[in-house]
Structure formats: structure tokens, C-alpha cells
Amino acid sequence: MIIEIGIVAGEIWHFLDKNGNSKLDKIVKGLDRPKELILMSLGWLAREGHVTLGKPEDGYLISLTQKNL
């Protein structure tokens, strides 16, 4: 499972690099992966400092950190 989480984390990173800041729902639709797996992968990326998570009223906004741009 940890390998799959890492693979999806890479897919999220590439998605954000290509599409810019994105809401969680857009990432889920864009990657066609289970939402639970995407959430685990986002947690990994956030813990490692690769993404920041914001919570606007209409959904979570995920961004690559400045050091990753």
C-alpha cells in the first residue's frame, strides 16, 4: 500500500505542476483514483512539505510549495 500511496503522490505533484492550484474535487476527477488514496497521498506530500492545503469555504485548495515550483 505504501508504494501505491507514493505513486499517487507523484501523480498529484505532476497534476499540480501542470494545472496549478487545484481544489480537492478537481484532483480526484483528474486522477481517477479513489478519494481515500488521494487523501493519504496528500497527507504524505503535506508532511514532506511539498504541498500546502488551504480551506476556502467551497473546498480544500491544494498548492505546490514555493520550493517545488
PDB file of N, CA, C and O in Angstrom:
ATOM      1  N   MET A   1       0.818  -1.200   0.000  1.00  0.00           N
ATOM      2  CA  MET A   1       0.000   0.000   0.000  1.00  0.00           C
ATOM      3  C   MET A   1       0.865   1.268   0.000  1.00  0.00           C
ATOM      4  O   MET A   1       0.527   2.254  -0.655  1.00  0.00           O
ATOM      5  N   ILE A   2       1.970   1.235   0.731  1.00  0.00           N
ATOM      6  CA  ILE A   2       2.822   2.419   0.815  1.00  0.00           C
ATOM      7  C   ILE A   2       3.387   2.791  -0.559  1.00  0.00           C
ATOM      8  O   ILE A   2       3.567   3.970  -0.861  1.00  0.00           O
ATOM      9  N   ILE A   3       3.659   1.794  -1.376  1.00  0.00           N
ATOM     10  CA  ILE A   3       4.167   2.074  -2.724  1.00  0.00           C
ATOM     11  C   ILE A   3       3.095   2.769  -3.553  1.00  0.00           C
ATOM     12  O   ILE A   3       3.392   3.720  -4.276  1.00  0.00           O
ATOM     13  N   GLU A   4       1.857   2.307  -3.456  1.00  0.00           N
ATOM     14  CA  GLU A   4       0.759   2.925  -4.208  1.00  0.00           C
ATOM     15  C   GLU A   4       0.525   4.365  -3.747  1.00  0.00           C
ATOM     16  O   GLU A   4       0.250   5.242  -4.566  1.00  0.00           O
ATOM     17  N   ILE A   5       0.631   4.608  -2.450  1.00  0.00           N
ATOM     18  CA  ILE A   5       0.488   5.973  -1.927  1.00  0.00           C
ATOM     19  C   ILE A   5       1.574   6.868  -2.522  1.00  0.00           C
ATOM     20  O   ILE A   5       1.299   8.003  -2.912  1.00  0.00           O
ATOM     21  N   GLY A   6       2.797   6.366  -2.592  1.00  0.00           N
ATOM     22  CA  GLY A   6       3.896   7.136  -3.175  1.00  0.00           C
ATOM     23  C   GLY A   6       3.694   7.411  -4.653  1.00  0.00           C
ATOM     24  O   GLY A   6       4.004   8.501  -5.134  1.00  0.00           O
ATOM     25  N   ILE A   7       3.175   6.427  -5.373  1.00  0.00           N
ATOM     26  CA  ILE A   7       2.920   6.615  -6.809  1.00  0.00           C
ATOM     27  C   ILE A   7       1.860   7.690  -7.019  1.00  0.00           C
ATOM     28  O   ILE A   7       2.022   8.569  -7.865  1.00  0.00           O
ATOM     29  N   VAL A   8       0.783   7.620  -6.254  1.00  0.00           N
ATOM     30  CA  VAL A   8      -0.286   8.619  -6.386  1.00  0.00           C
ATOM     31  C   VAL A   8       0.211   9.992  -5.942  1.00  0.00           C
ATOM     32  O   VAL A   8      -0.198  11.005  -6.509  1.00  0.00           O
ATOM     33  N   ALA A   9       1.084  10.042  -4.942  1.00  0.00           N
ATOM     34  CA  ALA A   9       1.668  11.326  -4.532  1.00  0.00           C
ATOM     35  C   ALA A   9       2.404  11.962  -5.705  1.00  0.00           C
ATOM     36  O   ALA A   9       2.303  13.169  -5.925  1.00  0.00           O
ATOM     37  N   GLY A  10       3.139  11.157  -6.454  1.00  0.00           N
ATOM     38  CA  GLY A  10       3.813  11.664  -7.650  1.00  0.00           C
ATOM     39  C   GLY A  10       2.832  12.144  -8.698  1.00  0.00           C
ATOM     40  O   GLY A  10       3.058  13.170  -9.341  1.00  0.00           O
ATOM     41  N   GLU A  11       1.744  11.413  -8.877  1.00  0.00           N
ATOM     42  CA  GLU A  11       0.714  11.825  -9.837  1.00  0.00           C
ATOM     43  C   GLU A  11       0.088  13.151  -9.421  1.00  0.00           C
ATOM     44  O   GLU A  11      -0.179  14.003 -10.268  1.00  0.00           O
ATOM     45  N   ILE A  12      -0.148  13.330  -8.129  1.00  0.00           N
ATOM     46  CA  ILE A  12      -0.706  14.597  -7.629  1.00  0.00           C
ATOM     47  C   ILE A  12       0.272  15.737  -7.890  1.00  0.00           C
ATOM     48  O   ILE A  12      -0.123  16.811  -8.344  1.00  0.00           O
ATOM     49  N   TRP A  13       1.551  15.499  -7.600  1.00  0.00           N
ATOM     50  CA  TRP A  13       2.566  16.536  -7.811  1.00  0.00           C
ATOM     51  C   TRP A  13       2.581  16.970  -9.276  1.00  0.00           C
ATOM     52  O   TRP A  13       2.599  18.165  -9.572  1.00  0.00           O
ATOM     53  N   HIS A  14       2.574  16.006 -10.184  1.00  0.00           N
ATOM     54  CA  HIS A  14       2.577  16.326 -11.621  1.00  0.00           C
ATOM     55  C   HIS A  14       1.285  17.023 -12.036  1.00  0.00           C
ATOM     56  O   HIS A  14       1.315  17.933 -12.865  1.00  0.00           O
ATOM     57  N   PHE A  15       0.164  16.614 -11.476  1.00  0.00           N
ATOM     58  CA  PHE A  15      -1.119  17.259 -11.773  1.00  0.00           C
ATOM     59  C   PHE A  15      -1.077  18.730 -11.370  1.00  0.00           C
ATOM     60  O   PHE A  15      -1.486  19.602 -12.136  1.00  0.00           O
ATOM     61  N   LEU A  16      -0.579  19.002 -10.160  1.00  0.00           N
ATOM     62  CA  LEU A  16      -0.498  20.389  -9.685  1.00  0.00           C
ATOM     63  C   LEU A  16       0.520  21.196 -10.478  1.00  0.00           C
ATOM     64  O   LEU A  16       0.307  22.381 -10.732  1.00  0.00           O
ATOM     65  N   ASP A  17       1.612  20.575 -10.866  1.00  0.00           N
ATOM     66  CA  ASP A  17       2.625  21.256 -11.672  1.00  0.00           C
ATOM     67  C   ASP A  17       2.042  21.672 -13.018  1.00  0.00           C
ATOM     68  O   ASP A  17       2.353  22.751 -13.523  1.00  0.00           O
ATOM     69  N   LYS A  18       1.206  20.830 -13.594  1.00  0.00           N
ATOM     70  CA  LYS A  18       0.596  21.116 -14.895  1.00  0.00           C
ATOM     71  C   LYS A  18      -0.598  22.059 -14.787  1.00  0.00           C
ATOM     72  O   LYS A  18      -0.754  22.951 -15.621  1.00  0.00           O
ATOM     73  N   ASN A  19      -1.441  21.876 -13.773  1.00  0.00           N
ATOM     74  CA  ASN A  19      -2.714  22.595 -13.672  1.00  0.00           C
ATOM     75  C   ASN A  19      -2.723  23.740 -12.678  1.00  0.00           C
ATOM     76  O   ASN A  19      -3.682  24.510 -12.639  1.00  0.00           O
ATOM     77  N   GLY A  20      -1.683  23.869 -11.878  1.00  0.00           N
ATOM     78  CA  GLY A  20      -1.658  24.921 -10.871  1.00  0.00           C
ATOM     79  C   GLY A  20      -2.504  24.559  -9.657  1.00  0.00           C
ATOM     80  O   GLY A  20      -2.956  23.422  -9.517  1.00  0.00           O
ATOM     81  N   ASN A  21      -2.711  25.537  -8.785  1.00  0.00           N
ATOM     82  CA  ASN A  21      -3.503  25.318  -7.575  1.00  0.00           C
ATOM     83  C   ASN A  21      -4.843  24.699  -7.950  1.00  0.00           C
ATOM     84  O   ASN A  21      -5.503  25.142  -8.890  1.00  0.00           O
ATOM     85  N   SER A  22      -5.236  23.674  -7.208  1.00  0.00           N
ATOM     86  CA  SER A  22      -6.463  22.963  -7.549  1.00  0.00           C
ATOM     87  C   SER A  22      -7.215  22.570  -6.294  1.00  0.00           C
ATOM     88  O   SER A  22      -6.625  22.319  -5.243  1.00  0.00           O
ATOM     89  N   LYS A  23      -8.520  22.523  -6.427  1.00  0.00           N
ATOM     90  CA  LYS A  23      -9.350  22.030  -5.335  1.00  0.00           C
ATOM     91  C   LYS A  23      -9.314  20.513  -5.324  1.00  0.00           C
ATOM     92  O   LYS A  23      -9.056  19.870  -6.342  1.00  0.00           O
ATOM     93  N   LEU A  24      -9.577  19.962  -4.163  1.00  0.00           N
ATOM     94  CA  LEU A  24      -9.535  18.514  -3.982  1.00  0.00           C
ATOM     95  C   LEU A  24     -10.429  17.803  -4.990  1.00  0.00           C
ATOM     96  O   LEU A  24     -10.012  16.804  -5.576  1.00  0.00           O
ATOM     97  N   ASP A  25     -11.627  18.284  -5.202  1.00  0.00           N
ATOM     98  CA  ASP A  25     -12.549  17.626  -6.141  1.00  0.00           C
ATOM     99  C   ASP A  25     -11.971  17.569  -7.555  1.00  0.00           C
ATOM    100  O   ASP A  25     -12.162  16.577  -8.260  1.00  0.00           O
ATOM    101  N   LYS A  26     -11.272  18.615  -7.974  1.00  0.00           N
ATOM    102  CA  LYS A  26     -10.670  18.637  -9.311  1.00  0.00           C
ATOM    103  C   LYS A  26      -9.555  17.597  -9.420  1.00  0.00           C
ATOM    104  O   LYS A  26      -9.411  16.945 -10.454  1.00  0.00           O
ATOM    105  N   ILE A  27      -8.779  17.444  -8.367  1.00  0.00           N
ATOM    106  CA  ILE A  27      -7.716  16.448  -8.368  1.00  0.00           C
ATOM    107  C   ILE A  27      -8.302  15.048  -8.424  1.00  0.00           C
ATOM    108  O   ILE A  27      -7.822  14.199  -9.175  1.00  0.00           O
ATOM    109  N   VAL A  28      -9.335  14.804  -7.633  1.00  0.00           N
ATOM    110  CA  VAL A  28      -9.982  13.481  -7.622  1.00  0.00           C
ATOM    111  C   VAL A  28     -10.509  13.145  -9.012  1.00  0.00           C
ATOM    112  O   VAL A  28     -10.310  12.031  -9.497  1.00  0.00           O
ATOM    113  N   LYS A  29     -11.174  14.090  -9.653  1.00  0.00           N
ATOM    114  CA  LYS A  29     -11.707  13.849 -11.007  1.00  0.00           C
ATOM    115  C   LYS A  29     -10.583  13.712 -12.028  1.00  0.00           C
ATOM    116  O   LYS A  29     -10.675  12.887 -12.937  1.00  0.00           O
ATOM    117  N   GLY A  30      -9.535  14.501 -11.890  1.00  0.00           N
ATOM    118  CA  GLY A  30      -8.445  14.498 -12.855  1.00  0.00           C
ATOM    119  C   GLY A  30      -7.574  13.256 -12.798  1.00  0.00           C
ATOM    120  O   GLY A  30      -6.997  12.854 -13.808  1.00  0.00           O
ATOM    121  N   LEU A  31      -7.476  12.647 -11.624  1.00  0.00           N
ATOM    122  CA  LEU A  31      -6.605  11.482 -11.482  1.00  0.00           C
ATOM    123  C   LEU A  31      -7.349  10.157 -11.602  1.00  0.00           C
ATOM    124  O   LEU A  31      -6.731   9.128 -11.875  1.00  0.00           O
ATOM    125  N   ASP A  32      -8.645  10.165 -11.406  1.00  0.00           N
ATOM    126  CA  ASP A  32      -9.437   8.937 -11.480  1.00  0.00           C
ATOM    127  C   ASP A  32      -8.854   7.860 -10.565  1.00  0.00           C
ATOM    128  O   ASP A  32      -8.647   6.716 -10.971  1.00  0.00           O
ATOM    129  N   ARG A  33      -8.600   8.256  -9.336  1.00  0.00           N
ATOM    130  CA  ARG A  33      -8.121   7.359  -8.290  1.00  0.00           C
ATOM    131  C   ARG A  33      -9.105   7.439  -7.126  1.00  0.00           C
ATOM    132  O   ARG A  33      -9.828   8.429  -7.012  1.00  0.00           O
ATOM    133  N   PRO A  34      -9.153   6.433  -6.265  1.00  0.00           N
ATOM    134  CA  PRO A  34     -10.044   6.511  -5.102  1.00  0.00           C
ATOM    135  C   PRO A  34      -9.707   7.728  -4.230  1.00  0.00           C
ATOM    136  O   PRO A  34      -8.539   8.024  -3.979  1.00  0.00           O
ATOM    137  N   LYS A  35     -10.742   8.417  -3.783  1.00  0.00           N
ATOM    138  CA  LYS A  35     -10.549   9.625  -2.982  1.00  0.00           C
ATOM    139  C   LYS A  35      -9.722   9.329  -1.729  1.00  0.00           C
ATOM    140  O   LYS A  35      -8.891  10.145  -1.332  1.00  0.00           O
ATOM    141  N   GLU A  36      -9.941   8.178  -1.109  1.00  0.00           N
ATOM    142  CA  GLU A  36      -9.205   7.820   0.103  1.00  0.00           C
ATOM    143  C   GLU A  36      -7.704   7.733  -0.169  1.00  0.00           C
ATOM    144  O   GLU A  36      -6.894   8.176   0.645  1.00  0.00           O
ATOM    145  N   LEU A  37      -7.338   7.162  -1.314  1.00  0.00           N
ATOM    146  CA  LEU A  37      -5.932   7.040  -1.685  1.00  0.00           C
ATOM    147  C   LEU A  37      -5.329   8.419  -1.962  1.00  0.00           C
ATOM    148  O   LEU A  37      -4.188   8.689  -1.586  1.00  0.00           O
ATOM    149  N   ILE A  38      -6.083   9.272  -2.607  1.00  0.00           N
ATOM    150  CA  ILE A  38      -5.617  10.639  -2.870  1.00  0.00           C
ATOM    151  C   ILE A  38      -5.409  11.387  -1.559  1.00  0.00           C
ATOM    152  O   ILE A  38      -4.432  12.120  -1.411  1.00  0.00           O
ATOM    153  N   LEU A  39      -6.316  11.208  -0.612  1.00  0.00           N
ATOM    154  CA  LEU A  39      -6.167  11.880   0.679  1.00  0.00           C
ATOM    155  C   LEU A  39      -4.928  11.392   1.430  1.00  0.00           C
ATOM    156  O   LEU A  39      -4.216  12.193   2.037  1.00  0.00           O
ATOM    157  N   MET A  40      -4.666  10.086   1.393  1.00  0.00           N
ATOM    158  CA  MET A  40      -3.454   9.561   2.028  1.00  0.00           C
ATOM    159  C   MET A  40      -2.206  10.144   1.364  1.00  0.00           C
ATOM    160  O   MET A  40      -1.249  10.514   2.045  1.00  0.00           O
ATOM    161  N   SER A  41      -2.223  10.221   0.055  1.00  0.00           N
ATOM    162  CA  SER A  41      -1.079  10.752  -0.692  1.00  0.00           C
ATOM    163  C   SER A  41      -0.889  12.239  -0.433  1.00  0.00           C
ATOM    164  O   SER A  41       0.245  12.709  -0.336  1.00  0.00           O
ATOM    165  N   LEU A  42      -1.978  12.981  -0.321  1.00  0.00           N
ATOM    166  CA  LEU A  42      -1.878  14.404   0.015  1.00  0.00           C
ATOM    167  C   LEU A  42      -1.292  14.591   1.403  1.00  0.00           C
ATOM    168  O   LEU A  42      -0.505  15.510   1.626  1.00  0.00           O
ATOM    169  N   GLY A  43      -1.665  13.731   2.331  1.00  0.00           N
ATOM    170  CA  GLY A  43      -1.092  13.796   3.671  1.00  0.00           C
ATOM    171  C   GLY A  43       0.407  13.596   3.635  1.00  0.00           C
ATOM    172  O   GLY A  43       1.151  14.287   4.331  1.00  0.00           O
ATOM    173  N   TRP A  44       0.847  12.658   2.831  1.00  0.00           N
ATOM    174  CA  TRP A  44       2.280  12.394   2.670  1.00  0.00           C
ATOM    175  C   TRP A  44       2.977  13.635   2.103  1.00  0.00           C
ATOM    176  O   TRP A  44       3.997  14.083   2.626  1.00  0.00           O
ATOM    177  N   LEU A  45       2.404  14.180   1.021  1.00  0.00           N
ATOM    178  CA  LEU A  45       3.007  15.367   0.398  1.00  0.00           C
ATOM    179  C   LEU A  45       3.036  16.557   1.361  1.00  0.00           C
ATOM    180  O   LEU A  45       4.014  17.304   1.398  1.00  0.00           O
ATOM    181  N   ALA A  46       1.974  16.729   2.131  1.00  0.00           N
ATOM    182  CA  ALA A  46       1.914  17.839   3.090  1.00  0.00           C
ATOM    183  C   ALA A  46       2.947  17.642   4.196  1.00  0.00           C
ATOM    184  O   ALA A  46       3.623  18.593   4.589  1.00  0.00           O
ATOM    185  N   ARG A  47       3.072  16.437   4.692  1.00  0.00           N
ATOM    186  CA  ARG A  47       4.035  16.141   5.762  1.00  0.00           C
ATOM    187  C   ARG A  47       5.469  16.385   5.296  1.00  0.00           C
ATOM    188  O   ARG A  47       6.312  16.840   6.069  1.00  0.00           O
ATOM    189  N   GLU A  48       5.734  16.081   4.037  1.00  0.00           N
ATOM    190  CA  GLU A  48       7.069  16.272   3.475  1.00  0.00           C
ATOM    191  C   GLU A  48       7.313  17.722   3.038  1.00  0.00           C
ATOM    192  O   GLU A  48       8.424  18.068   2.635  1.00  0.00           O
ATOM    193  N   GLY A  49       6.283  18.568   3.115  1.00  0.00           N
ATOM    194  CA  GLY A  49       6.433  19.973   2.769  1.00  0.00           C
ATOM    195  C   GLY A  49       6.354  20.275   1.283  1.00  0.00           C
ATOM    196  O   GLY A  49       6.792  21.337   0.841  1.00  0.00           O
ATOM    197  N   HIS A  50       5.801  19.352   0.509  1.00  0.00           N
ATOM    198  CA  HIS A  50       5.713  19.549  -0.939  1.00  0.00           C
ATOM    199  C   HIS A  50       4.442  20.292  -1.367  1.00  0.00           C
ATOM    200  O   HIS A  50       4.409  20.905  -2.434  1.00  0.00           O
ATOM    201  N   VAL A  51       3.401  20.235  -0.535  1.00  0.00           N
ATOM    202  CA  VAL A  51       2.157  20.950  -0.849  1.00  0.00           C
ATOM    203  C   VAL A  51       1.675  21.678   0.391  1.00  0.00           C
ATOM    204  O   VAL A  51       2.026  21.337   1.521  1.00  0.00           O
ATOM    205  N   THR A  52       0.861  22.691   0.143  1.00  0.00           N
ATOM    206  CA  THR A  52       0.149  23.361   1.222  1.00  0.00           C
ATOM    207  C   THR A  52      -1.333  23.165   0.973  1.00  0.00           C
ATOM    208  O   THR A  52      -1.791  23.095  -0.167  1.00  0.00           O
ATOM    209  N   LEU A  53      -2.066  23.079   2.066  1.00  0.00           N
ATOM    210  CA  LEU A  53      -3.502  22.852   1.991  1.00  0.00           C
ATOM    211  C   LEU A  53      -4.210  24.044   2.608  1.00  0.00           C
ATOM    212  O   LEU A  53      -3.941  24.418   3.749  1.00  0.00           O
ATOM    213  N   GLY A  54      -5.115  24.635   1.846  1.00  0.00           N
ATOM    214  CA  GLY A  54      -5.929  25.721   2.351  1.00  0.00           C
ATOM    215  C   GLY A  54      -7.369  25.284   2.366  1.00  0.00           C
ATOM    216  O   GLY A  54      -7.753  24.384   1.620  1.00  0.00           O
ATOM    217  N   LYS A  55      -8.175  25.906   3.205  1.00  0.00           N
ATOM    218  CA  LYS A  55      -9.570  25.502   3.281  1.00  0.00           C
ATOM    219  C   LYS A  55     -10.492  26.693   3.026  1.00  0.00           C
ATOM    220  O   LYS A  55     -11.012  27.298   3.964  1.00  0.00           O
ATOM    221  N   PRO A  56     -10.686  27.019   1.763  1.00  0.00           N
ATOM    222  CA  PRO A  56     -11.688  28.043   1.468  1.00  0.00           C
ATOM    223  C   PRO A  56     -13.077  27.478   1.735  1.00  0.00           C
ATOM    224  O   PRO A  56     -13.238  26.263   1.850  1.00  0.00           O
ATOM    225  N   GLU A  57     -14.055  28.322   1.833  1.00  0.00           N
ATOM    226  CA  GLU A  57     -15.411  27.873   2.170  1.00  0.00           C
ATOM    227  C   GLU A  57     -15.979  26.843   1.205  1.00  0.00           C
ATOM    228  O   GLU A  57     -16.818  26.034   1.600  1.00  0.00           O
ATOM    229  N   ASP A  58     -15.545  26.853  -0.040  1.00  0.00           N
ATOM    230  CA  ASP A  58     -16.149  25.947  -1.026  1.00  0.00           C
ATOM    231  C   ASP A  58     -15.273  24.752  -1.380  1.00  0.00           C
ATOM    232  O   ASP A  58     -15.492  24.130  -2.419  1.00  0.00           O
ATOM    233  N   GLY A  59     -14.295  24.413  -0.555  1.00  0.00           N
ATOM    234  CA  GLY A  59     -13.494  23.218  -0.803  1.00  0.00           C
ATOM    235  C   GLY A  59     -12.021  23.432  -0.522  1.00  0.00           C
ATOM    236  O   GLY A  59     -11.534  24.562  -0.544  1.00  0.00           O
ATOM    237  N   TYR A  60     -11.312  22.343  -0.256  1.00  0.00           N
ATOM    238  CA  TYR A  60      -9.877  22.420   0.011  1.00  0.00           C
ATOM    239  C   TYR A  60      -9.114  22.828  -1.246  1.00  0.00           C
ATOM    240  O   TYR A  60      -9.379  22.320  -2.335  1.00  0.00           O
ATOM    241  N   LEU A  61      -8.170  23.744  -1.088  1.00  0.00           N
ATOM    242  CA  LEU A  61      -7.316  24.187  -2.181  1.00  0.00           C
ATOM    243  C   LEU A  61      -5.909  23.673  -1.919  1.00  0.00           C
ATOM    244  O   LEU A  61      -5.341  23.924  -0.856  1.00  0.00           O
ATOM    245  N   ILE A  62      -5.345  22.953  -2.886  1.00  0.00           N
ATOM    246  CA  ILE A  62      -4.024  22.367  -2.750  1.00  0.00           C
ATOM    247  C   ILE A  62      -3.067  23.077  -3.686  1.00  0.00           C
ATOM    248  O   ILE A  62      -3.381  23.313  -4.853  1.00  0.00           O
ATOM    249  N   SER A  63      -1.880  23.420  -3.159  1.00  0.00           N
ATOM    250  CA  SER A  63      -0.868  24.142  -3.932  1.00  0.00           C
ATOM    251  C   SER A  63       0.484  23.505  -3.713  1.00  0.00           C
ATOM    252  O   SER A  63       0.768  23.005  -2.624  1.00  0.00           O
ATOM    253  N   LEU A  64       1.324  23.517  -4.738  1.00  0.00           N
ATOM    254  CA  LEU A  64       2.715  23.140  -4.552  1.00  0.00           C
ATOM    255  C   LEU A  64       3.381  24.244  -3.739  1.00  0.00           C
ATOM    256  O   LEU A  64       3.074  25.423  -3.917  1.00  0.00           O
ATOM    257  N   THR A  65       4.283  23.864  -2.855  1.00  0.00           N
ATOM    258  CA  THR A  65       5.007  24.877  -2.094  1.00  0.00           C
ATOM    259  C   THR A  65       5.975  25.604  -3.021  1.00  0.00           C
ATOM    260  O   THR A  65       6.330  25.083  -4.078  1.00  0.00           O
ATOM    261  N   GLN A  66       6.393  26.775  -2.643  1.00  0.00           N
ATOM    262  CA  GLN A  66       7.260  27.600  -3.484  1.00  0.00           C
ATOM    263  C   GLN A  66       8.575  26.898  -3.822  1.00  0.00           C
ATOM    264  O   GLN A  66       9.110  27.085  -4.915  1.00  0.00           O
ATOM    265  N   LYS A  67       9.096  26.100  -2.907  1.00  0.00           N
ATOM    266  CA  LYS A  67      10.371  25.436  -3.182  1.00  0.00           C
ATOM    267  C   LYS A  67      10.232  24.376  -4.260  1.00  0.00           C
ATOM    268  O   LYS A  67      11.239  23.914  -4.797  1.00  0.00           O
ATOM    269  N   ASN A  68       8.994  23.974  -4.594  1.00  0.00           N
ATOM    270  CA  ASN A  68       8.767  22.942  -5.598  1.00  0.00           C
ATOM    271  C   ASN A  68       8.354  23.490  -6.949  1.00  0.00           C
ATOM    272  O   ASN A  68       8.092  22.719  -7.872  1.00  0.00           O
ATOM    273  N   LEU A  69       8.291  24.793  -7.082  1.00  0.00           N
ATOM    274  CA  LEU A  69       7.874  25.373  -8.365  1.00  0.00           C
ATOM    275  C   LEU A  69       9.030  25.542  -9.291  1.00  0.00           C
ATOM    276  O   LEU A  69       8.858  26.017 -10.413  1.00  0.00           O
TER     277      LEU A  69
END
